[in-house]
Amino acid sequence: LCTFLPQADMLAYGRILKELQAEGVPDYLIPHKVSESLQKFIDNRPALSILLPTLKPYIVGQLLALYEH
C-alpha cells in the first residue's frame, strides 16, 4: 500500500526532470521526485485504483461487471 498509492499519484500528477529544474528544486532532491520510468509518461493519464476491505465472490462479480461495462 505504501507504493501503490504514490504510484497512482505519480502517474496522475507526475513531474519530469525539466519541470523540477524550472521550479528551482534543489539538485539533491530531484532523484527522489522523478524516476526514469516517469520520463516516458505524460501526466494526467487516467487511472483507476480500487481498494476493497475484503475480496468475496459478490465483490468479484461486481468487479467483473464493472470491467465488462
Summary of the structure (lengths in Angstrom):
residues: 69
radius of gyration: 16.9
end to end distance: 27.0
largest distance: 50.5
contacts: 118
relative contact order: 0.15
helix: 55%
strand: 0%
